[in-house]
Amino acid sequence: MKGVAILGATGSIGSATLSVLRRHSEKFHVTALSANKNWQDLDKLAVEFEPDFVALSSVPPADFKPHWEGEWRYGSEAIEAATRSMGTDIVLNAIIGVAGLGPSLAALEAGKRLALANKESLVVGGSLLLNALDHGSGELLPVDSEHSAIHQCLNGRPFDEIRRITLTASGGPFRTWSQESLADIKPSDALRHPTWDMGAKITIDSATLANKAIEVIEAHALFGVDFDQIGVVVHPTSIAHSFVEFHDGSCLGQLGRPTMETPILWALGCPERIEDRGDNHSFNPLRDGPLEFEAVRNEDFPLFDAGIAAGRVGGELPIVFNAANEVAVSAFLEERINFTELVDVVLCTLEKFSGRAVPSVEDIWQVDARARESTKEAIRAL
């Protein structure tokens, strides 16, 4: 049996992972669980899965009275300890935000398989992760449905055989909305994703297409392809998850129902394809077709181009894009800014930074902090 540590266990990806593990308890067992502040749900999961220990990234509140009588640990060091646990073979990192970088590095340095759902790790610290991967015995398998699709299509083939990668995007809830209509959007509108059931942050990112820009940067880092070799098309039904075109003209795609449980199972079991009978997972071309594709409306969703441009320049700009977007999304969800202002403050923040190199984790934290403060200033100035 493989030991699995789940970071961000109470979020949408963590919940999907635990659903997979319930069906495959003969192959996997939970060694550690972590959460940010949601100790009540973490407590329930600990009672069910009986890990070696659980970790909260924050100090427990005054009303902290868990039912689970096992070991509780606290703080960022406790989260990273979960990645180094002797009984852990696989670390599934589903932490939201730049806080996931440290645990990602720790997992690879400890020689674990890192099943990565934390996009920010690659966006802000891609070179550091790849260096840790090159110099250690760890593995990195993407959990994003698009990058999992690419990984499956490559099937071990060398990256230099790739002619082009095409990522698919659902287009989000505002795929057909006019630019004029976007100013009146409320958080409740943006959270109604047409095909995926995700957490609030990533759902808003899907609505602005910032998420797809981040995924382009991820693909560049993961698969060693130039930005000019990465394309994006809108695919409203989210059945085709990505395509890889090879130098001989062959193009392979991975298709499946829009559920995160499929890429999670691949990241846990690869190279074995574990038989699974999850609810409504089977692909039926008559039910799930036709496969329709559209161009991205770049002019109506400027964070898509801005994020990719930041990735091309590199240095501190991807860190700034990620940090500014996190702060702006939070302000939008709290209804302190509207949808178009969300875009404006991210673009305003990007203009204040450059492509200066960021060689260390400490430098990343410094740039991240400066970008967050700059974004808050832009919000206050509205």
ROVO-796477 format. One record per residue: residue in one letter; x, y negated, z negated of N, C-alpha, C in turn. Coordinates in steps of 0.02 Angstrom, whole numbers, padded with zeros to 5 digits, always signed. Layout:
REM ROVO-796477
AXYZXYZXYZ
...
This chain:
REM ROVO-796477
M+00042+00060+00000+00000+00000+00000+00043-00062+00000
K+00021-00113+00037+00057-00177+00039+00027-00225-00012
G+00071-00260-00047+00050-00310-00095+00041-00377-00060
V-00015-00411-00073-00031-00474-00040-00042-00528-00092
A-00006-00584-00085-00018-00644-00126-00057-00693-00083
I-00112-00719-00109-00155-00764-00071-00152-00833-00104
L-00122-00881-00068-00117-00949-00092-00174-00990-00062
G-00214-01021-00103-00275-01054-00080-00332-01004-00076
A-00337-00963-00128-00384-00906-00126-00457-00927-00127
T-00472-00986-00152-00542-01007-00158-00567-01046-00099
G-00524-01060-00050-00544-01096+00011-00573-01049+00063
S-00589-01076+00122-00622-01037+00174-00577-00980+00200
I-00513-00995+00212-00467-00942+00236-00454-00891+00182
G-00445-00915+00120-00435-00869+00065-00495-00823+00056
S-00554-00850+00062-00615-00810+00055-00620-00758+00111
A-00603-00779+00173-00604-00732+00229-00553-00676+00219
T-00494-00693+00192-00443-00643+00179-00466-00592+00128
L-00497-00616+00075-00521-00570+00024-00577-00526+00051
S-00617-00552+00096-00668-00511+00129-00636-00454+00168
V-00581-00469+00203-00544-00418+00240-00515-00366+00191
L-00486-00390+00136-00454-00344+00088-00505-00298+00055
R-00565-00323+00045-00617-00280+00015-00631-00219+00059
R-00627-00229+00125-00641-00174+00171-00580-00128+00180
H-00522-00150+00157-00461-00111+00169-00420-00103+00105
S-00455-00087+00052-00422-00080-00013-00374-00021-00016
E-00380+00025+00033-00334+00082+00035-00266+00063+00064
K-00262+00005+00097-00201-00017+00129-00168-00077+00094
F-00207-00118+00060-00181-00179+00030-00207-00187-00041
H-00166-00218-00083-00189-00238-00150-00165-00309-00164
V-00201-00344-00205-00186-00414-00220-00136-00418-00277
T-00081-00453-00266-00030-00461-00318-00035-00529-00353
A-00058-00580-00319-00064-00646-00349-00116-00686-00311
L-00149-00731-00348-00199-00776-00319-00184-00846-00344
S-00194-00896-00300-00184-00965-00323-00241-01008-00299
A-00249-01064-00334-00298-01115-00315-00271-01182-00338
N-00302-01236-00314-00282-01302-00334-00313-01321-00402
K-00379-01331-00402-00414-01350-00464-00472-01303-00482
N-00494-01264-00434-00555-01225-00442-00542-01162-00484
W-00533-01173-00550-00516-01116-00593-00575-01069-00604
Q-00637-01095-00599-00695-01052-00610-00699-00997-00557
D-00693-01016-00492-00695-00965-00440-00633-00921-00442
L-00576-00950-00459-00515-00910-00464-00522-00858-00520
D-00554-00877-00573-00567-00831-00629-00608-00772-00607
K-00661-00785-00568-00704-00731-00544-00665-00683-00498
L-00623-00712-00455-00583-00670-00410-00532-00628-00448
A-00504-00657-00501-00455-00620-00541-00488-00560-00576
V-00549-00570-00600-00586-00515-00631-00598-00460-00581
E-00613-00479-00519-00628-00428-00467-00565-00393-00442
F-00512-00430-00428-00454-00401-00394-00396-00383-00440
E-00397-00406-00502-00346-00389-00552-00275-00397-00526
P-00255-00459-00507-00187-00470-00484-00137-00467-00542
D-00072-00470-00526-00021-00472-00578-00027-00537-00618
F-00041-00592-00583-00053-00655-00616-00090-00702-00568
V-00116-00756-00594-00148-00807-00553-00114-00874-00568
A-00117-00920-00520-00082-00984-00526-00129-01041-00508
L-00130-01093-00549-00164-01155-00535-00111-01209-00523
S-00119-01247-00470-00070-01300-00457-00078-01359-00504
S-00136-01364-00537-00148-01419-00583-00154-01393-00655
V-00149-01438-00702-00157-01420-00772-00231-01404-00785
P-00246-01351-00822-00316-01333-00834-00352-01387-00874
P-00417-01396-00862-00456-01447-00897-00472-01426-00968
A-00503-01471-01004-00519-01458-01075-00569-01401-01083
D-00613-01391-01033-00664-01338-01039-00640-01271-01010
F-00574-01262-01003-00545-01202-00974-00554-01143-01022
K-00601-01098-01005-00613-01038-01045-00625-00979-00997
P-00571-00952-00968-00579-00899-00918-00601-00833-00948
H-00634-00793-00906-00654-00726-00926-00596-00676-00915
W-00554-00691-00865-00498-00646-00850-00445-00654-00904
E-00424-00599-00932-00378-00600-00988-00305-00590-00967
G-00292-00590-00903-00223-00582-00879-00184-00647-00883
E-00127-00648-00848-00081-00704-00853-00101-00761-00807
W-00106-00821-00835-00118-00882-00797-00054-00924-00798
R-00036-00950-00738+00022-00994-00733+00000-01060-00701
Y+00041-01113-00710+00020-01179-00689+00077-01217-00655
G+00057-01261-00607+00105-01304-00574+00132-01275-00509
S+00169-01317-00471+00196-01297-00406+00245-01238-00413
E+00281-01236-00469+00328-01180-00479+00291-01114-00485
A+00232-01116-00515+00192-01055-00521+00168-01032-00453
I+00151-01079-00409+00129-01061-00342+00187-01028-00304
E+00246-01057-00308+00303-01028-00273+00324-00961-00304
A+00313-00952-00369+00328-00888-00401+00285-00832-00371
A+00225-00850-00350+00181-00800-00319+00211-00774-00254
T+00249-00817-00219+00278-00796-00156+00339-00751-00166
R+00370-00754-00225+00431-00716-00238+00420-00653-00278
S+00358-00641-00298+00342-00584-00340+00369-00519-00309
M+00399-00478-00351+00431-00415-00328+00381-00370-00293
G+00319-00369-00316+00270-00324-00287+00236-00352-00225
T+00254-00413-00204+00222-00445-00147+00260-00431-00083
D+00225-00404-00034+00254-00393+00033+00232-00448+00081
I+00171-00473+00074+00142-00522+00120+00117-00582+00080
V+00135-00641+00102+00109-00703+00072+00064-00736+00123
L+00000-00741+00107-00046-00777+00151-00054-00847+00124
N-00027-00896+00160-00027-00965+00138-00085-01002+00169
A-00137-01012+00130-00196-01049+00153-00205-01114+00114
I-00150-01139+00085-00152-01203+00051-00166-01259+00102
I-00204-01308+00082-00220-01364+00126-00169-01420+00115
G-00140-01444+00169-00097-01503+00166-00023-01487+00160
V+00016-01541+00153+00089-01536+00152+00114-01498+00091
A+00072-01490+00039+00091-01451-00020+00107-01379-00003
G+00086-01356+00056+00100-01287+00075+00171-01274+00100
L+00209-01328+00112+00277-01319+00140+00322-01282+00092
G+00324-01302+00029+00368-01269-00019+00355-01194-00025
P+00293-01173-00034+00280-01101-00037+00297-01064+00028
S+00288-01097+00086+00306-01064+00149+00381-01050+00151
L+00421-01100+00133+00493-01092+00132+00513-01038+00081
A+00482-01039+00023+00498-00991-00029+00484-00919-00006
A+00428-00910+00029+00410-00843+00054+00462-00817+00103
L+00482-00859+00150+00531-00837+00200+00599-00825+00167
E+00619-00868+00122+00683-00860+00088+00685-00797+00045
A+00626-00776+00022+00621-00715-00018+00614-00652+00025
G+00614-00660+00091+00610-00603+00136+00541-00574+00143
K+00489-00613+00130+00420-00589+00135+00393-00600+00206
R+00339-00566+00222+00300-00583+00282+00257-00642+00263
L+00264-00697+00299+00224-00757+00288+00168-00758+00340
A+00106-00746+00317+00047-00754+00359+00024-00826+00350
L+00038-00867+00400+00034-00939+00391-00031-00969+00418
A-00073-00993+00372-00133-01030+00391-00124-01104+00374
N-00069-01122+00341-00055-01191+00323-00020-01225+00381
K-00058-01259+00423-00031-01291+00483+00024-01341+00467
E+00015-01376+00412+00061-01431+00395+00133-01408+00386
S+00142-01345+00364+00210-01319+00355+00251-01326+00419
L+00221-01307+00475+00257-01310+00538+00260-01381+00566
V+00209-01420+00554+00207-01488+00581+00259-01532+00548
V+00265-01528+00482+00311-01573+00447+00380-01541+00435
G+00383-01475+00434+00447-01442+00419+00462-01384+00464
G+00443-01389+00527+00453-01333+00573+00525-01310+00578
S+00572-01357+00584+00643-01339+00592+00669-01304+00529
L+00645-01326+00471+00666-01294+00408+00640-01223+00403
L+00577-01212+00423+00549-01145+00422+00585-01099+00470
L+00598-01124+00531+00631-01082+00581+00703-01066+00559
N+00735-01113+00526+00802-01100+00500+00800-01047+00446
A+00751-01051+00401+00744-01000+00349+00729-00932+00380
L+00691-00933+00434+00674-00871+00469+00736-00840+00501
D+00778-00882+00531+00839-00859+00564+00890-00831+00515
H+00892-00860+00455+00945-00842+00408+00922-00793+00354
G+00861-00769+00359+00836-00723+00309+00805-00661+00340
S+00772-00623+00297+00741-00561+00321+00665-00566+00323
G+00639-00628+00317+00567-00636+00318+00537-00634+00388
E+00471-00633+00390+00433-00636+00453+00383-00693+00449
L+00366-00719+00507+00315-00772+00510+00263-00752+00562
L+00201-00741+00539+00146-00726+00584+00092-00779+00575
P+00071-00811+00631+00020-00863+00626-00049-00834+00613
V-00088-00871+00573-00157-00851+00559-00207-00892+00600
D-00187-00952+00623-00230-00990+00669-00254-00944+00725
S-00317-00948+00743-00343-00903+00794-00307-00912+00861
E-00289-00975+00877-00257-00988+00941-00186-00959+00942
H-00148-00970+00889-00079-00947+00888-00075-00872+00877
S-00123-00844+00842-00128-00772+00837-00141-00741+00905
A-00185-00774+00944-00199-00750+01012-00136-00749+01055
I-00096-00803+01050-00034-00806+01089+00014-00751+01067
H+00020-00742+01001+00064-00691+00974+00044-00622+01000
Q-00021-00609+01002-00045-00544+01026-00033-00536+01101
C-00042-00590+01139-00032-00587+01211+00042-00575+01228
L+00087-00604+01189+00158-00596+01202+00180-00524+01188
N+00153-00494+01135+00167-00424+01120+00241-00409+01120
G+00280-00454+01090+00352-00442+01086+00392-00465+01145
R+00361-00492+01198+00398-00515+01256+00438-00577+01238
P+00496-00587+01269+00537-00646+01253+00502-00711+01274
F+00514-00763+01235+00481-00828+01248+00500-00857+01315
D+00560-00840+01340+00581-00871+01404+00544-00843+01464
E+00500-00794+01454+00458-00770+01509+00393-00811+01515
I+00382-00857+01468+00320-00896+01468+00326-00953+01519
R+00276-00957+01563+00271-01015+01607+00229-01069+01575
R+00174-01049+01543+00129-01099+01514+00084-01066+01461
I+00071-01103+01409+00023-01083+01358-00038-01130+01363
T-00098-01101+01359-00158-01142+01358-00197-01127+01294
L-00203-01178+01252-00243-01173+01192-00315-01193+01208
T-00362-01160+01176-00432-01179+01186-00456-01219+01126
A-00502-01265+01139-00532-01306+01086-00607-01304+01094
S-00643-01299+01039-00716-01298+01043-00743-01365+01068
G-00705-01418+01056-00730-01486+01071-00762-01518+01011
G-00775-01479+00958-00804-01506+00898-00877-01526+00906
P-00907-01554+00855-00979-01571+00858-00995-01630+00903
F-00944-01668+00924-00958-01728+00964-00932-01722+01035
R-00929-01661+01059-00902-01648+01126-00938-01687+01180
T-01003-01696+01173-01042-01730+01225-01064-01800+01205
W-01041-01825+01148-01061-01891+01125-01023-01945+01162
S-01055-02001+01173-01022-02058+01205-00978-02093+01154
Q-00929-02131+01178-00884-02169+01135-00923-02217+01090
E-00976-02247+01117-01015-02295+01079-01051-02263+01020
S-01069-02199+01028-01106-02164+00975-01062-02145+00916
L-00997-02140+00927-00952-02114+00876-00947-02159+00814
A-00959-02224+00822-00952-02270+00766-01005-02257+00712
D-01061-02227+00730-01115-02217+00683-01114-02149+00648
I-01061-02112+00659-01057-02043+00632-01050-02044+00557
K-01086-02000+00523-01080-01990+00451-01041-01925+00439
P-01011-01918+00379-00977-01855+00363-01021-01793+00374
S-01084-01798+00357-01129-01741+00365-01135-01721+00439
D-01131-01770+00485-01132-01754+00557-01068-01718+00577
A-01011-01743+00553-00946-01716+00574-00935-01646+00545
L-00968-01629+00491-00958-01564+00459-01000-01509+00491
R-01040-01526+00540-01081-01475+00574-01044-01448+00634
H-00995-01405+00622-00957-01377+00677-00999-01327+00715
P-00997-01328+00782-01042-01286+00821-01027-01211+00820
T-00964-01192+00807-00948-01120+00811-00910-01092+00752
W-00870-01133+00716-00828-01108+00662-00855-01130+00594
D-00846-01086+00544-00862-01103+00475-00797-01115+00439
M-00779-01179+00428-00714-01197+00401-00722-01246+00343
G-00666-01261+00309-00667-01310+00257-00678-01380+00285
A-00693-01428+00239-00710-01496+00261-00653-01530+00299
K-00592-01526+00274-00535-01561+00305-00525-01538+00377
I-00520-01474+00388-00507-01449+00456-00567-01459+00501
T-00627-01460+00473-00687-01473+00514-00686-01544+00540
I-00666-01592+00498-00661-01661+00521-00605-01667+00573
D-00549-01632+00562-00494-01633+00610-00516-01604+00678
S-00561-01556+00676-00587-01529+00738-00631-01580+00773
A-00667-01620+00734-00711-01671+00763-00671-01727+00796
T-00612-01744+00770-00571-01797+00799-00522-01770+00851
L-00515-01704+00854-00465-01668+00895-00394-01678+00869
A-00387-01708+00809-00321-01709+00777-00296-01638+00765
N-00342-01594+00749-00324-01524+00737-00291-01493+00798
K-00316-01509+00856-00288-01479+00917-00219-01507+00932
A-00208-01571+00917-00140-01599+00925-00092-01564+00878
I-00114-01552+00817-00072-01516+00769-00056-01446+00794
E-00105-01413+00825-00094-01346+00850-00045-01345+00909
V-00044-01399+00949+00005-01404+01003+00075-01408+00973
I+00083-01448+00920+00148-01453+00887+00168-01385+00858
E+00120-01350+00828+00133-01283+00802+00157-01236+00857
A+00124-01237+00914+00142-01192+00968+00212-01206+00993
H+00229-01269+00997+00297-01290+01017+00348-01260+00970
A+00335-01263+00905+00383-01237+00856+00384-01161+00855
L+00326-01130+00857+00321-01057+00849+00349-01019+00908
F+00337-01044+00968+00351-01005+01028+00406-01034+01071
G+00438-01088+01048+00497-01114+01082+00483-01140+01151
V+00424-01164+01164+00407-01191+01231+00404-01267+01228
D+00421-01298+01284+00419-01371+01288+00346-01395+01287
F+00337-01457+01265+00269-01485+01263+00237-01486+01332
D+00277-01493+01384+00249-01494+01452+00222-01426+01473
Q+00240-01373+01436+00216-01306+01451+00155-01287+01409
I+00127-01334+01372+00070-01320+01329+00011-01362+01352
G-00043-01329+01369-00104-01364+01389-00161-01348+01342
V-00213-01389+01346-00273-01379+01305-00335-01387+01349
V-00382-01341+01342-00447-01347+01376-00502-01339+01324
V-00558-01371+01337-00616-01364+01294-00655-01302+01314
H-00670-01261+01264-00707-01199+01275-00761-01194+01221
P-00822-01219+01236-00872-01231+01184-00892-01170+01143
T-00889-01110+01170-00913-01052+01133-00860-01019+01089
S-00798-01040+01096-00743-01015+01054-00736-00939+01056
I-00743-00912+01115-00734-00839+01125-00664-00823+01150
A-00638-00862+01198-00569-00855+01222-00526-00900+01178
H-00478-00870+01144-00441-00907+01092-00377-00939+01117
S-00347-00912+01169-00289-00943+01202-00267-00898+01259
F-00225-00928+01303-00199-00891+01361-00123-00901+01365
V-00090-00851+01391-00018-00856+01405-00007-00837+01478
E+00021-00884+01517+00039-00870+01586+00114-00856+01589
F+00132-00802+01622+00202-00782+01627+00232-00803+01694
H+00297-00798+01700+00332-00821+01761+00310-00785+01824
D+00284-00723+01816+00263-00686+01876+00192-00704+01898
G+00160-00750+01863+00093-00772+01881+00038-00736+01842
S+00055-00684+01805+00005-00650+01764-00016-00694+01706
C-00079-00691+01689-00105-00731+01633-00144-00685+01587
L-00124-00682+01524-00158-00640+01475-00195-00685+01426
G-00255-00664+01407-00293-00702+01358-00318-00655+01304
Q-00334-00682+01246-00362-00642+01191-00432-00669+01178
L-00481-00624+01178-00551-00642+01169-00579-00609+01107
G-00627-00640+01077-00660-00611+01018-00709-00660+00989
R-00752-00636+00946-00801-00678+00912-00764-00730+00869
P-00794-00789+00859-00761-00841+00819-00764-00826+00744
T-00720-00783+00721-00713-00767+00651-00639-00766+00633
M-00620-00796+00577-00551-00797+00557-00528-00729+00530
E-00575-00684+00518-00555-00619+00490-00514-00578+00540
T-00525-00588+00605-00486-00551+00655-00412-00571+00655
P-00395-00635+00660-00323-00653+00657-00292-00638+00588
I-00332-00643+00535-00305-00625+00469-00286-00552+00467
L-00329-00509+00492-00314-00437+00492-00252-00421+00534
W-00244-00456+00591-00184-00446+00632-00122-00468+00595
A-00125-00524+00560-00066-00548+00523-00048-00502+00466
L-00098-00470+00436-00084-00423+00382-00058-00356+00407
G-00084-00332+00463-00069-00264+00485-00019-00257+00540
C-00003-00311+00577+00041-00308+00635+00105-00269+00619
P+00127-00224+00664+00103-00211+00732+00045-00162+00736
E+00022-00136+00680-00034-00089+00681-00099-00128+00691
R-00142-00101+00733-00210-00128+00740-00255-00086+00694
I-00274-00116+00640-00314-00081+00590-00387-00080+00611
E-00416-00022+00612-00486-00017+00630-00529-00056+00580
D-00574-00097+00606-00613-00140+00563-00685-00141+00586
R-00729-00144+00538-00800-00145+00553-00835-00203+00518
G-00804-00261+00524-00834-00321+00495-00899-00338+00530
D-00943-00372+00495-01009-00389+00522-01001-00433+00585
N-01033-00412+00639-01039-00453+00699-00971-00472+00730
H-00921-00429+00723-00855-00444+00751-00846-00419+00822
S-00885-00370+00843-00874-00340+00909-00891-00389+00965
F-00848-00388+01015-00857-00432+01073-00901-00398+01125
N-00952-00434+01148-00998-00409+01200-01000-00462+01255
P-00971-00447+01315-00967-00498+01367-01036-00521+01392
L-01087-00479+01386-01154-00499+01408-01185-00547+01358
R-01172-00534+01294-01200-00578+01242-01158-00641+01234
D-01092-00634+01238-01047-00689+01220-01024-00731+01279
G-01038-00711+01340-01020-00751+01398-01074-00802+01413
P-01068-00842+01466-01009-00844+01510-00952-00884+01478
L-00891-00876+01505-00833-00912+01480-00826-00977+01519
E-00847-01032+01488-00845-01097+01522-00791-01141+01491
F-00760-01182+01534-00705-01224+01511-00714-01295+01538
E-00691-01344+01499-00696-01414+01518-00631-01449+01502
A-00620-01507+01532-00562-01548+01516-00572-01583+01450
V-00518-01596+01415-00521-01636+01354-00535-01709+01372
R-00580-01741+01335-00596-01812+01345-00545-01854+01306
N-00485-01860+01332-00431-01892+01295-00448-01963+01273
E-00481-02002+01318-00494-02072+01302-00543-02080+01244
D-00586-02031+01233-00635-02036+01179-00609-02009+01112
F-00555-01972+01115-00526-01941+01055-00451-01955+01052
P-00432-02018+01037-00362-02039+01044-00314-02005+00996
L-00338-01975+00941-00292-01941+00896-00261-01880+00928
F-00294-01853+00979-00266-01795+01015-00200-01815+01049
D-00202-01868+01089-00141-01891+01123-00090-01918+01074
A-00113-01953+01022-00067-01983+00974-00028-01929+00936
G-00062-01876+00917-00029-01822+00881+00023-01787+00923
I+00005-01773+00986+00053-01740+01031+00113-01786+01045
A+00100-01850+01054+00155-01898+01064+00202-01899+01004
A+00174-01896+00944+00215-01893+00883+00257-01830+00883
G+00228-01774+00904+00266-01712+00908+00322-01714+00958
R+00310-01746+01014+00363-01752+01065+00422-01792+01040
V+00408-01848+01006+00463-01889+00980+00498-01853+00922
G+00459-01821+00879+00488-01783+00824+00510-01828+00767
G+00560-01804+00730+00584-01842+00673+00529-01852+00621
E+00521-01913+00598+00472-01926+00546+00401-01934+00572
L+00392-01941+00638+00325-01956+00664+00274-01900+00652
P+00291-01836+00662+00241-01785+00645+00221-01785+00572
I+00268-01800+00528+00253-01805+00456+00205-01862+00444
V+00218-01919+00476+00175-01978+00469+00105-01964+00495
F+00101-01933+00554+00036-01917+00583-00004-01873+00536
N+00028-01822+00509-00007-01776+00464-00030-01812+00400
A+00016-01851+00369-00001-01885+00307-00056-01937+00317
A-00049-01978+00369-00098-02029+00383-00166-01999+00396
N-00167-01944+00432-00231-01911+00448-00263-01883+00385
E-00223-01853+00340-00250-01826+00278-00283-01881+00237
V-00249-01938+00229-00276-01993+00189-00338-02022+00222
A-00337-02030+00288-00395-02059+00323-00455-02012+00321
V-00444-01947+00328-00499-01900+00325-00531-01901+00256
S-00489-01904+00205-00516-01907+00136-00559-01969+00127
A-00535-02027+00153-00574-02089+00147-00639-02084+00186
F-00638-02051+00244-00699-02042+00283-00749-01998+00246
L-00726-01943+00217-00770-01898+00181-00801-01933+00120
E-00764-01980+00092-00790-02019+00035-00832-02079+00058
E-00840-02086+00125-00880-02139+00155-00852-02209+00140
R-00786-02213+00133-00753-02278+00124-00735-02309+00192
I-00730-02268+00244-00719-02292+00312-00763-02252+00359
N-00776-02279+00419-00816-02241+00467-00771-02201+00514
F-00802-02166+00560-00766-02118+00602-00715-02154+00647
T-00733-02209+00677-00686-02244+00720-00631-02278+00680
E-00647-02299+00618-00595-02328+00575-00545-02275+00554
L-00568-02213+00545-00522-02158+00531-00467-02155+00584
V-00488-02158+00646-00440-02156+00702-00394-02218+00699
D-00423-02276+00688-00385-02338+00689-00329-02339+00637
V-00344-02316+00576-00293-02320+00524-00236-02271+00536
V-00251-02214+00566-00197-02167+00583-00152-02198+00637
L-00182-02227+00688-00142-02258+00742-00102-02317+00715
C-00132-02356+00671-00097-02413+00641-00036-02390+00601
T-00044-02336+00563+00011-02311+00522+00068-02284+00566
L+00052-02250+00619+00103-02222+00664+00148-02278+00692
E+00118-02336+00706+00156-02391+00736+00211-02417+00690
K+00207-02403+00626+00255-02430+00578+00315-02384+00566
F+00316-02327+00600+00370-02278+00589+00404-02262+00656
S+00459-02225+00651+00499-02208+00711+00514-02134+00712
G+00557-02114+00757+00577-02044+00763+00640-02028+00724
R+00653-02065+00671+00713-02053+00630+00715-01981+00606
A+00774-01950+00607+00781-01880+00587+00764-01871+00513
V+00736-01813+00497+00717-01796+00428+00748-01728+00413
P+00810-01727+00387+00847-01664+00383+00832-01619+00324
S+00798-01644+00272+00789-01604+00211+00718-01608+00186
V+00702-01562+00140+00636-01562+00109+00625-01627+00070
E+00677-01651+00036+00671-01713-00002+00654-01771+00044
D+00686-01774+00103+00671-01826+00152+00599-01822+00175
I+00574-01761+00184+00504-01752+00205+00457-01781+00153
W+00470-01767+00089+00426-01793+00037+00427-01870+00037
Q+00486-01899+00047+00491-01972+00047+00452-02003+00105
V+00459-01975+00165+00422-02001+00222+00348-01991+00212
D+00329-01933+00187+00258-01919+00174+00229-01970+00126
A+00265-01986+00071+00240-02034+00022+00234-02104+00053
R+00283-02124+00092+00281-02190+00123+00223-02195+00173
A+00212-02141+00210+00157-02141+00259+00089-02144+00225
R+00082-02109+00170+00018-02110+00133+00004-02181+00106
E+00055-02213+00078+00045-02280+00052+00029-02329+00108
S+00063-02321+00165+00050-02365+00222-00022-02356+00247
T-00046-02295+00247-00115-02282+00269-00165-02312+00221
K-00152-02306+00157-00196-02336+00107-00199-02412+00115
E-00142-02442+00131-00140-02514+00143-00183-02532+00204
A-00179-02490+00256-00219-02503+00316-00294-02497+00301
I-00312-02451+00257-00382-02443+00238-00405-02504+00197
R-00363-02526+00150-00381-02585+00109-00388-02647+00152
A-00352-02650+00208-00353-02710+00250-00414-02712+00295
L-00452-02660+00300-00510-02660+00345-00562-02709+00321
